[in-house]
Amino acid sequence: MRAKRCVRVCTRLILLLVLTAAVLLSPPPRLFAAPPGPDAPVPAVGRAWPVGSRPQVLRGWEPPATAYGPGHRGVDLAAAPGTPVRAVAGGRVSFAGRVAGKGVVSVELTGTGEPPLRTTLEPVTATVQEGEEVEPGEVIGTVDATGSHCTAPCVHWGLRRGETYLNPLSLLPPWLLHRGPSRLLPVY
């Protein structure tokens, strides 16, 4: 009888240990929706190119293999000094100033999740101030004559969600991204 009782107690202890380990090792319950991860799709909320109507991409998006690895965390768009720089989509100016001697403007895009998407453009002389609301296509500055890392005059356009860099071209809908030159058609 005593052996049976010992087996029952041991079985309960083992069961208790297994359940405790399962609870401790399981992920915590999700009370709120998780923020979008780096693989979350980027909504095509862009309504304008940052410069020009279809600028030449001098250097494309080249994501690094690791957080601190080599790569190109944005795209370089051909733009002459003095070219107007526009907000790609509506949002709030989160930064307008100088970083390491370069003019920078950052805009948090409205309705793009938590944390929101943020575009950054440089080198730019800002015509907006931090906290200002901007509309798609609104001029937010002009391309600086100096400060570019390109071999030809350009503006660097970046996109981030939190600390994750994303391809800024993914903000543009296909009709804007792949639009070719206008063609005149015959009138009948």
matplotlib code that plots the C-alpha trace (Angstrom):
import matplotlib.pyplot as plt

x = [0.0, 2.8, 4.5, 1.3, 1.1, 4.7, 4.1, 1.0, 2.9, 5.9, 3.6, 1.9, 5.2, 6.5, 3.3, 3.5, 7.2, 6.2, 3.3, 5.4, 8.2, 5.6, 4.1, 7.5, 8.8, 5.7, 5.6, 3.6, -0.1, -0.6, -2.8, -2.4, -1.5, 2.2, 3.9, 4.6, 8.0, 10.6, 8.8, 5.5, 4.4, 4.9, 1.6, 1.9, 0.8, 3.1, 1.5, 4.5, 8.2, 10.4, 12.1, 10.9, 8.2, 10.3, 13.9, 16.7, 17.7, 21.5, 21.8, 19.1, 18.2, 20.9, 19.9, 22.8, 23.1, 23.5, 22.5, 26.0, 27.0, 27.7, 24.8, 22.7, 19.9, 17.8, 17.9, 19.8, 17.7, 19.3, 18.4, 20.2, 20.9, 17.9, 15.4, 12.2, 11.9, 8.4, 6.6, 6.0, 2.8, 0.9, 2.4, 4.1, 7.7, 9.6, 12.9, 14.2, 17.8, 21.4, 23.0, 26.8, 26.8, 24.0, 20.5, 18.0, 14.1, 12.2, 8.5, 6.4, 3.7, 0.1, -1.8, 1.1, 1.0, 2.9, 5.6, 4.8, 6.9, 9.4, 11.0, 14.2, 15.7, 19.2, 21.0, 18.0, 17.5, 14.2, 11.3, 9.3, 9.6, 9.5, 5.9, 4.4, 1.8, 2.5, 0.4, 1.5, 3.5, 3.9, 7.4, 9.4, 12.8, 15.3, 18.3, 21.5, 24.5, 26.8, 26.6, 25.6, 27.4, 26.8, 29.3, 26.5, 24.1, 21.4, 19.1, 19.2, 15.8, 15.5, 12.6, 12.4, 9.9, 11.3, 15.0, 14.4, 15.4, 13.1, 13.1, 11.6, 10.5, 8.0, 6.0, 5.1, 2.2, 2.9, 1.2, 3.6, 6.7, 6.5, 4.8, 6.5, 6.8, 3.6, 2.6, 0.5, -2.2, -3.8, -7.2, -9.9]
y = [0.0, 2.3, 1.7, 2.6, 5.9, 6.7, 6.0, 8.3, 11.1, 10.7, 10.7, 13.9, 15.6, 14.7, 15.9, 19.2, 19.7, 19.0, 21.4, 24.1, 23.7, 23.9, 27.1, 28.7, 27.8, 28.8, 32.3, 34.9, 35.4, 38.1, 40.8, 43.2, 42.8, 42.4, 45.3, 44.7, 43.0, 43.6, 41.1, 42.9, 44.3, 48.0, 49.7, 51.5, 54.8, 57.0, 59.5, 61.3, 60.8, 62.8, 64.5, 65.0, 62.9, 59.8, 60.4, 58.1, 55.7, 56.0, 53.3, 51.0, 49.3, 46.8, 45.5, 44.4, 40.7, 41.7, 44.8, 46.4, 44.8, 46.6, 47.6, 50.5, 51.3, 53.4, 54.6, 57.4, 59.5, 61.8, 65.4, 68.7, 71.1, 73.3, 70.7, 70.8, 67.8, 66.6, 64.5, 61.0, 60.6, 62.4, 62.6, 64.6, 66.0, 64.1, 65.8, 68.7, 69.8, 68.8, 65.5, 65.2, 68.4, 67.2, 68.6, 65.9, 65.8, 62.8, 62.3, 59.8, 58.5, 58.6, 55.3, 53.0, 51.0, 50.9, 51.9, 54.1, 54.1, 57.0, 58.3, 60.3, 62.5, 64.0, 66.3, 68.6, 72.2, 72.0, 74.4, 72.6, 72.4, 69.4, 68.6, 70.1, 68.1, 67.6, 66.4, 64.0, 66.0, 69.0, 70.6, 70.0, 71.4, 71.6, 69.4, 70.8, 71.6, 69.7, 66.7, 64.0, 60.7, 60.1, 60.7, 62.7, 65.1, 63.1, 62.8, 59.7, 58.4, 56.0, 54.2, 52.7, 51.0, 51.4, 50.3, 48.2, 49.6, 48.9, 49.6, 53.0, 52.2, 49.8, 52.8, 53.7, 52.0, 50.2, 52.9, 55.5, 53.3, 51.9, 54.7, 55.4, 58.6, 60.2, 59.3, 61.3, 59.2, 60.1, 61.8, 60.2]
z = [0.0, 0.9, -2.5, -4.3, -2.4, -3.2, -6.9, -6.9, -5.2, -7.5, -10.5, -9.4, -8.7, -12.2, -13.7, -11.8, -12.9, -16.6, -16.5, -14.7, -17.3, -20.2, -18.7, -18.1, -21.6, -23.6, -25.1, -23.2, -24.3, -26.9, -25.3, -28.2, -31.9, -32.4, -34.2, -37.9, -38.3, -40.9, -43.3, -43.0, -46.3, -46.9, -47.9, -51.3, -49.8, -51.9, -54.2, -55.5, -56.1, -53.7, -56.7, -60.2, -61.9, -62.6, -61.5, -62.5, -59.7, -59.5, -56.8, -55.6, -52.4, -51.3, -47.8, -45.6, -44.6, -41.0, -38.9, -39.2, -42.6, -45.8, -48.0, -49.2, -46.8, -49.3, -52.9, -54.6, -57.0, -59.5, -58.6, -59.3, -56.4, -55.8, -57.0, -54.9, -52.6, -51.9, -49.3, -50.8, -48.7, -46.0, -42.5, -39.8, -40.0, -37.3, -38.0, -40.0, -39.5, -39.9, -39.1, -39.5, -41.6, -44.0, -44.2, -43.4, -43.4, -41.9, -42.2, -40.2, -42.6, -41.4, -41.1, -41.7, -38.4, -35.1, -35.2, -38.3, -41.4, -41.6, -44.8, -44.7, -47.4, -47.6, -48.4, -48.2, -47.0, -45.2, -45.8, -43.1, -39.3, -36.9, -36.0, -39.2, -41.0, -44.7, -47.7, -50.5, -53.0, -50.8, -51.1, -47.9, -49.0, -51.8, -52.7, -51.2, -53.4, -51.0, -48.7, -51.1, -51.0, -54.8, -57.6, -59.4, -57.8, -56.0, -53.0, -50.8, -49.9, -47.0, -45.3, -41.8, -39.5, -36.0, -36.4, -39.5, -42.9, -45.8, -49.6, -50.1, -53.6, -52.1, -51.0, -54.6, -56.2, -59.5, -61.6, -60.3, -60.1, -63.6, -65.4, -68.7, -70.6, -71.9, -75.5, -77.9, -79.6, -82.9, -82.8, -85.1]

ax = plt.figure().add_subplot(projection="3d")
ax.plot(x, y, z, "-o")
ax.set_aspect("equal")
plt.show()
